[in-house]
Amino acid sequence: MEDIAAQIKKFQKELSTGTVSLVLLAVLGQSRQPLYGYQIAKRLEELGDEGALAGKQSALYPVLRNLEASGLLASEVEPSVSGPPRRYYRITKFGRDVLREWMAAWEATRESVDKVLQGDWR
Protein backbone atom coordinates (compact mmCIF):
# COMPACT_ATOMS: atom_id res chain seq x y z
CA MET A 1 0.00 0.00 0.00
CA GLU A 2 1.33 3.43 -0.94
CA ASP A 3 1.90 6.05 1.71
CA ILE A 4 0.34 9.50 1.76
CA ALA A 5 3.46 11.22 0.35
CA ALA A 6 3.41 8.90 -2.68
CA GLN A 7 -0.29 9.61 -3.22
CA ILE A 8 0.31 13.36 -3.03
CA LYS A 9 3.17 13.14 -5.52
CA LYS A 10 1.02 11.09 -7.92
CA PHE A 11 -1.91 13.54 -7.59
CA GLN A 12 0.35 16.57 -8.18
CA LYS A 13 1.82 14.91 -11.27
CA GLU A 14 -1.66 14.26 -12.67
CA LEU A 15 -2.75 17.85 -11.98
CA SER A 16 0.45 19.22 -13.48
CA THR A 17 0.00 17.25 -16.68
CA GLY A 18 -3.26 19.03 -17.37
CA THR A 19 -2.21 22.55 -16.42
CA VAL A 20 1.36 23.06 -17.69
CA SER A 21 0.25 24.15 -21.17
CA LEU A 22 -2.22 26.63 -19.69
CA VAL A 23 0.42 28.09 -17.37
CA LEU A 24 3.05 28.42 -20.11
CA LEU A 25 0.59 30.07 -22.51
CA ALA A 26 -0.46 32.48 -19.76
CA VAL A 27 3.13 33.46 -18.97
CA LEU A 28 3.84 34.15 -22.64
CA GLY A 29 0.49 35.88 -23.05
CA GLN A 30 1.38 38.30 -20.26
CA SER A 31 4.89 39.02 -21.55
CA ARG A 32 5.52 42.09 -23.67
CA GLN A 33 8.42 40.41 -25.46
CA PRO A 34 9.42 36.88 -26.48
CA LEU A 35 11.02 34.77 -23.74
CA TYR A 36 13.45 31.86 -23.78
CA GLY A 37 13.04 28.78 -21.60
CA TYR A 38 15.11 29.93 -18.63
CA GLN A 39 13.22 33.25 -18.50
CA ILE A 40 9.91 31.41 -18.52
CA ALA A 41 11.07 29.13 -15.70
CA LYS A 42 12.22 32.19 -13.70
CA ARG A 43 8.83 33.88 -14.18
CA LEU A 44 7.10 30.77 -12.87
CA GLU A 45 9.49 30.69 -9.92
CA GLU A 46 8.83 34.38 -9.17
CA LEU A 47 5.10 33.69 -9.20
CA GLY A 48 5.66 31.01 -6.60
CA ASP A 49 4.47 28.21 -8.86
CA GLU A 50 5.06 25.13 -6.75
CA GLY A 51 2.92 22.86 -8.86
CA ALA A 52 3.16 23.11 -12.61
CA LEU A 53 6.92 22.83 -13.15
CA ALA A 54 8.47 23.08 -9.69
CA GLY A 55 12.17 22.37 -10.09
CA LYS A 56 11.72 20.80 -13.52
CA GLN A 57 12.86 23.40 -16.01
CA SER A 58 13.74 20.70 -18.55
CA ALA A 59 10.09 19.55 -18.50
CA LEU A 60 8.90 22.79 -20.05
CA TYR A 61 10.79 22.39 -23.35
CA PRO A 62 8.73 19.48 -24.71
CA VAL A 63 5.55 21.38 -23.79
CA LEU A 64 6.81 24.53 -25.52
CA ARG A 65 7.58 22.48 -28.65
CA ASN A 66 4.10 20.93 -28.57
CA LEU A 67 2.47 24.34 -28.18
CA GLU A 68 4.50 25.60 -31.12
CA ALA A 69 3.59 22.56 -33.24
CA SER A 70 -0.08 23.33 -32.48
CA GLY A 71 0.32 26.90 -33.73
CA LEU A 72 -0.18 28.44 -30.27
CA LEU A 73 3.41 29.68 -30.04
CA ALA A 74 6.04 30.80 -32.52
CA SER A 75 9.77 30.74 -31.88
CA GLU A 76 12.94 32.23 -33.21
CA VAL A 77 16.55 31.31 -32.48
CA GLU A 78 18.88 34.21 -31.69
CA PRO A 79 22.60 34.19 -30.95
CA SER A 80 23.63 34.72 -27.33
CA VAL A 81 26.66 36.72 -26.22
CA SER A 82 27.20 34.42 -23.25
CA GLY A 83 26.68 30.94 -24.65
CA PRO A 84 24.76 28.89 -27.19
CA PRO A 85 21.95 30.41 -29.26
CA ARG A 86 18.62 30.82 -27.48
CA ARG A 87 15.15 29.94 -28.74
CA TYR A 88 12.70 32.75 -27.93
CA TYR A 89 8.99 31.93 -27.75
CA ARG A 90 6.03 34.25 -28.25
CA ILE A 91 2.31 33.59 -28.22
CA THR A 92 0.50 33.76 -31.57
CA LYS A 93 -2.89 35.33 -32.28
CA PHE A 94 -4.34 31.81 -32.37
CA GLY A 95 -2.58 31.11 -29.06
CA ARG A 96 -4.25 34.17 -27.49
CA ASP A 97 -7.66 32.99 -28.69
CA VAL A 98 -7.05 29.49 -27.33
CA LEU A 99 -5.71 30.90 -24.05
CA ARG A 100 -8.97 32.83 -23.53
CA GLU A 101 -10.97 29.63 -24.04
CA TRP A 102 -8.67 27.58 -21.80
CA MET A 103 -8.94 30.21 -19.07
CA ALA A 104 -12.74 30.04 -19.25
CA ALA A 105 -12.61 26.23 -19.08
CA TRP A 106 -10.22 26.44 -16.12
CA GLU A 107 -12.53 28.85 -14.27
CA ALA A 108 -15.54 26.60 -14.85
CA THR A 109 -13.62 23.51 -13.74
CA ARG A 110 -12.23 25.24 -10.66
CA GLU A 111 -15.66 26.51 -9.63
CA SER A 112 -17.18 23.07 -10.10
CA VAL A 113 -14.45 21.31 -8.10
CA ASP A 114 -14.58 23.97 -5.36
CA LYS A 115 -18.35 23.44 -5.00
CA VAL A 116 -17.88 19.71 -4.53
CA LEU A 117 -14.95 20.12 -2.13
CA GLN A 118 -16.93 22.64 -0.05
CA GLY A 119 -20.07 20.49 -0.09
CA ASP A 120 -22.03 23.21 -1.88
CA TRP A 121 -24.62 21.10 -3.74
CA ARG A 122 -27.02 23.93 -4.61
LUMSEMAR-710754 format. One line per field, with one value per atom (N, C-alpha, C): residue number from 1; residue in one letter; atom name; chain; y, z, x. Coordinates in Angstrom, 2 decimals. Atoms other than C-alpha are relative to their C-alpha. Layout:
<rs>
n = (NUM_...) .
res = (A_...) .
atom = (CA_...) .
chain = (A_...) .
north = (Y_...) .
up = (Z_...) .
east = (X_...) .
</rs>
This chain:
<rs>
n = (1_1_1_2_2_2_3_3_3_4_4_4_5_5_5_6_6_6_7_7_7_8_8_8_9_9_9_10_10_10_11_11_11_12_12_12_13_13_13_14_14_14_15_15_15_16_16_16_17_17_17_18_18_18_19_19_19_20_20_20_21_21_21_22_22_22_23_23_23_24_24_24_25_25_25_26_26_26_27_27_27_28_28_28_29_29_29_30_30_30_31_31_31_32_32_32_33_33_33_34_34_34_35_35_35_36_36_36_37_37_37_38_38_38_39_39_39_40_40_40_41_41_41_42_42_42_43_43_43_44_44_44_45_45_45_46_46_46_47_47_47_48_48_48_49_49_49_50_50_50_51_51_51_52_52_52_53_53_53_54_54_54_55_55_55_56_56_56_57_57_57_58_58_58_59_59_59_60_60_60_61_61_61_62_62_62_63_63_63_64_64_64_65_65_65_66_66_66_67_67_67_68_68_68_69_69_69_70_70_70_71_71_71_72_72_72_73_73_73_74_74_74_75_75_75_76_76_76_77_77_77_78_78_78_79_79_79_80_80_80_81_81_81_82_82_82_83_83_83_84_84_84_85_85_85_86_86_86_87_87_87_88_88_88_89_89_89_90_90_90_91_91_91_92_92_92_93_93_93_94_94_94_95_95_95_96_96_96_97_97_97_98_98_98_99_99_99_100_100_100_101_101_101_102_102_102_103_103_103_104_104_104_105_105_105_106_106_106_107_107_107_108_108_108_109_109_109_110_110_110_111_111_111_112_112_112_113_113_113_114_114_114_115_115_115_116_116_116_117_117_117_118_118_118_119_119_119_120_120_120_121_121_121_122_122_122) .
res = (M_M_M_E_E_E_D_D_D_I_I_I_A_A_A_A_A_A_Q_Q_Q_I_I_I_K_K_K_K_K_K_F_F_F_Q_Q_Q_K_K_K_E_E_E_L_L_L_S_S_S_T_T_T_G_G_G_T_T_T_V_V_V_S_S_S_L_L_L_V_V_V_L_L_L_L_L_L_A_A_A_V_V_V_L_L_L_G_G_G_Q_Q_Q_S_S_S_R_R_R_Q_Q_Q_P_P_P_L_L_L_Y_Y_Y_G_G_G_Y_Y_Y_Q_Q_Q_I_I_I_A_A_A_K_K_K_R_R_R_L_L_L_E_E_E_E_E_E_L_L_L_G_G_G_D_D_D_E_E_E_G_G_G_A_A_A_L_L_L_A_A_A_G_G_G_K_K_K_Q_Q_Q_S_S_S_A_A_A_L_L_L_Y_Y_Y_P_P_P_V_V_V_L_L_L_R_R_R_N_N_N_L_L_L_E_E_E_A_A_A_S_S_S_G_G_G_L_L_L_L_L_L_A_A_A_S_S_S_E_E_E_V_V_V_E_E_E_P_P_P_S_S_S_V_V_V_S_S_S_G_G_G_P_P_P_P_P_P_R_R_R_R_R_R_Y_Y_Y_Y_Y_Y_R_R_R_I_I_I_T_T_T_K_K_K_F_F_F_G_G_G_R_R_R_D_D_D_V_V_V_L_L_L_R_R_R_E_E_E_W_W_W_M_M_M_A_A_A_A_A_A_W_W_W_E_E_E_A_A_A_T_T_T_R_R_R_E_E_E_S_S_S_V_V_V_D_D_D_K_K_K_V_V_V_L_L_L_Q_Q_Q_G_G_G_D_D_D_W_W_W_R_R_R) .
atom = (N_CA_C_N_CA_C_N_CA_C_N_CA_C_N_CA_C_N_CA_C_N_CA_C_N_CA_C_N_CA_C_N_CA_C_N_CA_C_N_CA_C_N_CA_C_N_CA_C_N_CA_C_N_CA_C_N_CA_C_N_CA_C_N_CA_C_N_CA_C_N_CA_C_N_CA_C_N_CA_C_N_CA_C_N_CA_C_N_CA_C_N_CA_C_N_CA_C_N_CA_C_N_CA_C_N_CA_C_N_CA_C_N_CA_C_N_CA_C_N_CA_C_N_CA_C_N_CA_C_N_CA_C_N_CA_C_N_CA_C_N_CA_C_N_CA_C_N_CA_C_N_CA_C_N_CA_C_N_CA_C_N_CA_C_N_CA_C_N_CA_C_N_CA_C_N_CA_C_N_CA_C_N_CA_C_N_CA_C_N_CA_C_N_CA_C_N_CA_C_N_CA_C_N_CA_C_N_CA_C_N_CA_C_N_CA_C_N_CA_C_N_CA_C_N_CA_C_N_CA_C_N_CA_C_N_CA_C_N_CA_C_N_CA_C_N_CA_C_N_CA_C_N_CA_C_N_CA_C_N_CA_C_N_CA_C_N_CA_C_N_CA_C_N_CA_C_N_CA_C_N_CA_C_N_CA_C_N_CA_C_N_CA_C_N_CA_C_N_CA_C_N_CA_C_N_CA_C_N_CA_C_N_CA_C_N_CA_C_N_CA_C_N_CA_C_N_CA_C_N_CA_C_N_CA_C_N_CA_C_N_CA_C_N_CA_C_N_CA_C_N_CA_C_N_CA_C_N_CA_C_N_CA_C_N_CA_C_N_CA_C_N_CA_C_N_CA_C_N_CA_C_N_CA_C_N_CA_C_N_CA_C_N_CA_C_N_CA_C_N_CA_C_N_CA_C_N_CA_C_N_CA_C_N_CA_C_N_CA_C_N_CA_C_N_CA_C) .
chain = (A_A_A_A_A_A_A_A_A_A_A_A_A_A_A_A_A_A_A_A_A_A_A_A_A_A_A_A_A_A_A_A_A_A_A_A_A_A_A_A_A_A_A_A_A_A_A_A_A_A_A_A_A_A_A_A_A_A_A_A_A_A_A_A_A_A_A_A_A_A_A_A_A_A_A_A_A_A_A_A_A_A_A_A_A_A_A_A_A_A_A_A_A_A_A_A_A_A_A_A_A_A_A_A_A_A_A_A_A_A_A_A_A_A_A_A_A_A_A_A_A_A_A_A_A_A_A_A_A_A_A_A_A_A_A_A_A_A_A_A_A_A_A_A_A_A_A_A_A_A_A_A_A_A_A_A_A_A_A_A_A_A_A_A_A_A_A_A_A_A_A_A_A_A_A_A_A_A_A_A_A_A_A_A_A_A_A_A_A_A_A_A_A_A_A_A_A_A_A_A_A_A_A_A_A_A_A_A_A_A_A_A_A_A_A_A_A_A_A_A_A_A_A_A_A_A_A_A_A_A_A_A_A_A_A_A_A_A_A_A_A_A_A_A_A_A_A_A_A_A_A_A_A_A_A_A_A_A_A_A_A_A_A_A_A_A_A_A_A_A_A_A_A_A_A_A_A_A_A_A_A_A_A_A_A_A_A_A_A_A_A_A_A_A_A_A_A_A_A_A_A_A_A_A_A_A_A_A_A_A_A_A_A_A_A_A_A_A_A_A_A_A_A_A_A_A_A_A_A_A_A_A_A_A_A_A_A_A_A_A_A_A_A_A_A_A_A_A_A_A_A_A_A_A_A_A_A_A_A_A_A_A_A_A_A_A) .
north = (-1.19_0.00_1.26_-1.23_3.43_0.91_-0.94_6.05_1.31_-1.26_9.50_0.85_-0.81_11.22_-0.47_0.54_8.90_0.37_-0.37_9.61_1.48_-1.44_13.36_0.25_-0.18_13.14_-0.43_0.50_11.09_0.99_-0.96_13.54_1.29_-1.23_16.57_-0.20_0.28_14.91_0.00_0.04_14.26_1.40_-1.38_17.85_0.80_-0.73_19.22_-0.31_0.41_17.25_0.80_-0.70_19.03_1.51_-1.46_22.55_0.67_-0.59_23.06_0.84_-0.76_24.15_1.32_-1.21_26.63_1.03_-0.89_28.09_0.62_-0.52_28.42_1.00_-0.96_30.07_1.30_-1.21_32.48_0.85_-0.76_33.46_0.74_-0.64_34.15_1.01_-0.95_35.88_1.30_-1.18_38.30_0.74_-0.60_39.02_0.97_-0.99_42.09_-0.36_0.42_40.41_-1.51_1.44_36.88_-0.38_0.50_34.77_-1.33_1.32_31.86_-0.83_0.95_28.78_0.39_-0.35_29.93_1.19_-1.15_33.25_-0.43_0.49_31.41_-0.71_0.72_29.13_0.98_-1.01_32.19_0.72_-0.65_33.88_-0.89_0.94_30.77_-0.05_0.02_30.69_1.27_-1.28_34.38_0.03_0.05_33.69_-1.01_0.96_31.01_-1.26_1.19_28.21_-1.25_1.22_25.13_-1.24_1.17_22.86_-0.32_0.32_23.11_-0.54_0.42_22.83_0.10_-0.21_23.08_-0.80_0.62_22.37_-0.86_0.84_20.80_0.85_-0.89_23.40_-0.78_0.78_20.70_-0.51_0.51_19.55_1.00_-0.97_22.79_0.00_-0.05_22.39_-0.88_0.78_19.48_0.64_-0.64_21.38_1.22_-1.15_24.53_-0.45_0.52_22.48_-0.46_0.44_20.93_1.18_-1.20_24.34_0.68_-0.59_25.60_-0.84_0.89_22.56_0.16_-0.22_23.33_1.39_-1.35_26.90_1.02_-0.91_28.44_0.91_-0.78_29.68_0.04_-0.08_30.80_0.19_-0.17_30.74_0.46_-0.49_32.23_-0.21_0.21_31.31_1.25_-1.17_34.21_-0.33_0.23_34.19_0.60_-0.50_34.72_0.42_-0.47_36.72_-0.86_0.75_34.42_-1.51_1.44_30.94_-0.40_0.49_28.89_0.87_-0.77_30.41_-0.34_0.19_30.82_0.02_0.03_29.94_0.84_-0.90_32.75_-0.37_0.35_31.93_1.20_-1.02_34.25_-0.65_0.53_33.59_0.56_-0.43_33.76_0.54_-0.46_35.33_-1.19_1.22_31.81_-0.44_0.36_31.11_0.86_-0.90_34.17_-0.39_0.43_32.99_-1.28_1.26_29.49_0.24_-0.30_30.90_0.53_-0.52_32.83_-1.14_1.13_29.63_-0.94_0.86_27.58_0.63_-0.68_30.21_-0.13_0.16_30.04_-1.43_1.41_26.23_-0.25_0.14_26.44_0.58_-0.64_28.85_-0.88_0.84_26.60_-1.27_1.22_23.51_0.29_-0.35_25.24_0.26_-0.27_26.51_-1.28_1.27_23.07_-0.85_0.80_21.31_0.64_-0.69_23.97_-0.27_0.27_23.44_-1.38_1.36_19.71_-0.08_0.08_20.12_0.71_-0.77_22.64_-0.54_0.58_20.49_0.89_-0.94_23.21_-0.62_0.76_21.10_0.77_-0.77_23.93_0.12) .
up = (0.00_0.00_0.00_0.09_-0.94_1.19_-1.09_1.71_-0.51_0.36_1.76_-0.90_0.80_0.35_-1.45_1.37_-2.68_-0.69_0.57_-3.22_-0.37_0.29_-3.03_-1.24_1.16_-5.52_-1.28_1.17_-7.92_-0.40_0.26_-7.59_-0.61_0.53_-8.18_-1.43_1.36_-11.27_-0.96_0.85_-12.67_-0.22_0.14_-11.98_-0.92_0.78_-13.48_-1.48_1.39_-16.68_-0.72_0.64_-17.37_0.03_-0.15_-16.42_-0.53_0.44_-17.69_-1.26_1.24_-21.17_0.27_-0.37_-19.69_0.66_-0.73_-17.37_-0.94_0.92_-20.11_-0.98_0.90_-22.51_0.72_-0.78_-19.76_0.23_-0.22_-18.97_-1.27_1.27_-22.64_-0.44_0.32_-23.05_0.77_-0.84_-20.26_-0.27_0.26_-21.55_-1.17_1.08_-23.67_-1.10_1.01_-25.46_0.05_0.00_-26.48_1.15_-1.11_-23.74_-0.39_0.20_-23.78_1.25_-1.03_-21.60_1.43_-1.34_-18.63_0.55_-0.43_-18.50_0.41_-0.33_-18.52_1.34_-1.27_-15.70_1.16_-1.05_-13.70_0.31_-0.23_-14.18_0.87_-0.78_-12.87_1.45_-1.34_-9.92_0.77_-0.63_-9.17_0.43_-0.32_-9.20_1.11_-1.08_-6.60_-0.45_0.54_-8.86_0.55_-0.59_-6.75_-0.70_0.59_-8.86_-1.41_1.42_-12.61_-0.42_0.45_-13.15_1.10_-1.13_-9.69_-0.16_0.08_-10.09_-1.23_1.19_-13.52_-1.26_1.15_-16.01_-1.31_1.24_-18.55_-0.48_0.37_-18.50_-0.84_0.75_-20.05_-1.49_1.42_-23.35_-0.89_0.85_-24.71_-0.12_0.04_-23.79_-0.92_0.90_-25.52_-1.46_1.39_-28.65_-0.46_0.35_-28.57_-0.25_0.19_-28.18_-1.32_1.28_-31.12_-1.17_1.06_-33.24_-0.21_0.09_-32.48_-0.50_0.51_-33.73_1.08_-1.11_-30.27_0.34_-0.21_-30.04_-1.29_1.08_-32.52_0.68_-0.61_-31.88_-1.03_0.83_-33.21_0.77_-0.64_-32.48_-0.22_0.08_-31.69_0.66_-0.62_-30.95_1.41_-1.37_-27.33_0.19_-0.25_-26.22_1.04_-1.10_-23.25_-0.09_0.11_-24.65_-1.31_1.24_-27.19_-0.39_0.43_-29.26_0.86_-0.81_-27.48_-0.88_0.72_-28.74_0.81_-0.63_-27.93_-0.48_0.30_-27.75_0.19_-0.16_-28.25_-0.32_0.24_-28.22_-1.32_1.29_-31.57_0.24_-0.08_-32.28_0.33_-0.27_-32.37_1.45_-1.38_-29.06_0.99_-0.88_-27.49_0.03_0.07_-28.69_0.80_-0.73_-27.33_1.50_-1.42_-24.05_0.65_-0.54_-23.53_0.28_-0.16_-24.04_1.12_-1.06_-21.80_1.37_-1.28_-19.07_0.44_-0.32_-19.25_0.46_-0.39_-19.08_1.39_-1.30_-16.12_1.10_-0.99_-14.27_0.29_-0.17_-14.85_0.76_-0.69_-13.74_1.46_-1.38_-10.66_0.84_-0.74_-9.63_0.32_-0.18_-10.10_1.08_-0.98_-8.10_1.38_-1.29_-5.36_0.64_-0.52_-5.00_0.63_-0.53_-4.53_1.27_-1.16_-2.13_1.22_-1.10_-0.05_0.37_-0.29_-0.09_-0.37_0.44_-1.88_-1.16_1.01_-3.74_-0.60_0.53_-4.61_-1.48) .
east = (0.84_0.00_0.89_-0.79_1.33_-0.26_0.20_1.90_-0.58_0.64_0.34_0.90_-0.92_3.46_0.00_0.02_3.41_-1.30_1.29_-0.29_-0.03_-0.06_0.31_0.83_-0.88_3.17_-0.72_0.74_1.02_-1.11_1.08_-1.91_0.55_-0.60_0.35_0.48_-0.45_1.82_-1.18_1.20_-1.66_-0.57_0.48_-2.75_0.92_-0.99_0.45_-0.12_0.12_0.00_-1.08_1.10_-3.26_0.10_-0.03_-2.21_1.27_-1.26_1.36_-0.18_0.20_0.25_-0.72_0.74_-2.22_0.93_-0.90_0.42_1.04_-1.01_3.05_-0.61_0.67_0.59_-0.30_0.32_-0.46_1.23_-1.24_3.13_0.40_-0.37_3.84_-1.05_1.06_0.49_0.12_-0.16_1.38_1.31_-1.32_4.89_-0.09_-0.02_5.52_1.00_-0.98_8.42_0.18_-0.26_9.42_0.94_-0.81_11.02_0.64_-0.59_13.45_-0.26_0.39_13.04_0.37_-0.45_15.11_-0.80_0.79_13.22_-1.41_1.33_9.91_0.03_-0.14_11.07_0.17_-0.21_12.22_-1.31_1.30_8.83_-0.89_0.81_7.10_0.49_-0.59_9.49_-0.38_0.35_8.83_-1.46_1.42_5.10_-0.30_0.19_5.66_-0.69_0.66_4.47_0.67_-0.54_5.06_-0.51_0.61_2.92_0.42_-0.10_3.16_1.36_-1.33_6.92_1.05_-0.91_8.47_1.29_-1.30_12.17_0.24_-0.13_11.72_0.05_-0.11_12.86_0.06_-0.13_13.74_-1.36_1.33_10.09_-0.78_0.78_8.90_0.32_-0.38_10.79_-0.87_0.90_8.73_-1.39_1.32_5.55_0.04_-0.15_6.81_0.01_-0.04_7.58_-1.38_1.36_4.10_-0.92_0.82_2.47_0.34_-0.41_4.50_-0.52_0.48_3.59_-1.51_1.45_-0.08_-0.36_0.25_0.32_-0.32_0.33_-0.18_1.18_-1.22_3.41_0.80_-0.98_6.04_1.35_-1.32_9.77_1.01_-1.09_12.94_1.29_-1.29_16.55_0.85_-0.87_18.88_1.32_-1.30_22.60_0.04_-0.16_23.63_1.45_-1.37_26.66_0.69_-0.61_27.20_-0.20_0.18_26.68_-0.64_0.64_24.76_-1.20_1.17_21.95_-1.22_1.20_18.62_-1.23_1.28_15.15_-1.00_0.97_12.70_-1.40_1.38_8.99_-0.91_1.03_6.03_-1.34_1.34_2.31_-0.51_0.58_0.50_-1.42_1.40_-2.89_-0.91_0.76_-4.34_0.21_-0.31_-2.58_-0.77_0.77_-4.25_-1.48_1.41_-7.66_-0.20_0.09_-7.05_0.18_-0.22_-5.71_-1.27_1.27_-8.97_-0.97_0.92_-10.97_0.47_-0.53_-8.67_-0.22_0.21_-8.94_-1.45_1.43_-12.74_-0.28_0.18_-12.61_0.60_-0.63_-10.22_-0.89_0.88_-12.53_-1.21_1.18_-15.54_0.35_-0.44_-13.62_0.31_-0.36_-12.23_-1.24_1.24_-15.66_-0.75_0.70_-17.18_0.68_-0.74_-14.45_-0.12_0.13_-14.58_-1.36_1.35_-18.35_-0.06_0.02_-17.88_0.84_-0.88_-14.95_-0.60_0.61_-16.93_-1.38_1.30_-20.07_-1.16_1.02_-22.03_-0.79_0.74_-24.62_-1.18_1.14_-27.02_0.03) .
</rs>
